[in-house]
């Protein structure tokens, strides 16, 4: 996987979670049936953390789909198509629905922002380049060794 592709994904993921409201979203009803006695947990996650989980699940499914098409998937195709893919997508869709989050809409919104932002991608870098052009680095005149 190329470095540019990873950097592009990181920018997209950061942009997806940037507009998330602060605060926590309670996740209740998580039950551990193996514990003696049976335990019920309440988990609190920030909205941005839940959107990150949705994005990771959807991106993981997309990556597995790409590997399946390329023939490099390291698991049985039937096992993936009939078990894992539906489980991951159902989980992502359930979380998205519960927090009223539309992943596809956010991805499209972020892509538009990234395309719009490419024309003036890094103002700070341009300012730094102009500063270096205007002022040239010169060694100080007092570079002779001092006598003691």
C-alpha positions, 0 to 999 in steps of 0.5 A: 500500500503506497504511503500517499494512499495511507496519508489520504486515508488518514486525512479522510478519517480525520475529516470524518470525525472532525465535525462530531459533537462533544459528549458521550453516547451511552452504550447499554445492555452489554452482557457478559454471559460467561461471567459468574454471576452474569454481568451487565456493563454500561459503556460510554463512548464519545460520538467521535469514537463511535463514528471512528468505529463505523468508519473502521468497520466500513473501511475494513469491509472495503479492504477485504472486498478489494482483496477478494477481487484481487484474489489475495484474501487469506480466508475462505470466500464463502466464509467471508461473504456469508459470515464476516461481511454481513456481521461487520456491515450489520454492526456498522449500520446499527451503530450508524442508525443509533447515533444518526450518522451517515457514513457515505454522506460524510465521505462525500462531504469530506472528499468535496472539502479535500478537492476544494482545499487542494488549490490552496493546500498549505498556506503555511508552507507558501509563507515559509518559502516566501520568507526564505526567498526574501531573506537569505541565510548568511553566516555571521561575520564573527566566525574567526576563532577567538584567542585566549 
